[in-house]
């Protein structure tokens, strides 16, 4: 007869989320990355990245740190390129809340209606 498995050991892995899906999407869109650019730079499978952005999976700490690092490096690169060419940086002055407000305004003006699930 088989011994019962301890329920504590079966589900001992915590599903901790270190970043929300909106933040991951904002980091990607802030540096004008397509999803394919983001998951290749993070060295993730396509489906895993889709699950992270859809909210079907919690985003682990190492992926959250890597996404922030990719965002930081690309912003610095764009700032340096614009500084050398003496152009205003296209990435300066945006925060997550400003991006969200701008996106909602664009959708409102375009007549897109979002219905919550």
Protein Blocks (a to p, Z undefined) as FASTA:
>chain_A
ZZdddfklmmmpccddfbdfklmmmmmmmnopafklmmmmnopafklmmmmmnopaccdf
klmmmmmmmmmmmmmmmmmmmmmnopacfkgoiafklmmmmmmmmmmmnopacddZZ
